[in-house]
Amino acid sequence: MSDNPFPPNSRYNAKNIRQYTTPSGDTVAFVGRRIIPELDRYQALDRHKAIAAERIDQVADAFYGDPEQYWRICDANGVEQPATALDPVGRLLLIPLPLEMTGRGDS
């Protein structure tokens, strides 16, 4: 399988789609492992102080114009669970430039 089914704004867009052939001969497609880059690879576009009742997708929409880019903010701040990205209120988040723009990407 050579075509990547993920949209351009997906964190999996540039990842390889791999195949596994089961002992019964069935082929199963899966996404190759995604390694989150080290935090020092990110360059700041801006910073954002978390406020009450705010969601990470809203922050992504405000800075990138696309709520589905929330994963960029999570990755740059070492956040594994997006629901906790703005905890605690007042947390200062790095809003990163996309690694693809900085030449520090993993692909």
KABELNOR-V754671 format. One record per pair of residues at least 24 apart in sequence whose C-alpha atoms are under 8 Angstrom apart, sorted by the first residue. I is the first residue (numbers start at 1). GAP is how many residues later the second one is. Records with the same first field share a line. If there is no record, write none. Layout:
# KABELNOR-V754671
I: GAP + GAP
This chain:
# KABELNOR-V754671
1: 28
9: 59 + 60
10: 58 + 59
11: 60
14: 93
36: 39
37: 38 + 68 + 69
39: 36 + 37 + 38 + 39
41: 58 + 63
42: 34 + 54 + 55 + 56 + 57 + 62
43: 53 + 54 + 56 + 59
44: 50 + 51 + 52 + 53
45: 49 + 50 + 51 + 52
46: 48 + 49 + 50
47: 45 + 46 + 47 + 48
48: 44 + 45 + 46 + 47
49: 40 + 41 + 42 + 43 + 44
50: 36 + 37 + 38 + 39 + 40 + 41 + 42 + 43
51: 35 + 38 + 39
52: 37
54: 32
55: 28 + 31
56: 26 + 27 + 29 + 30
63: 32
72: 24 + 26
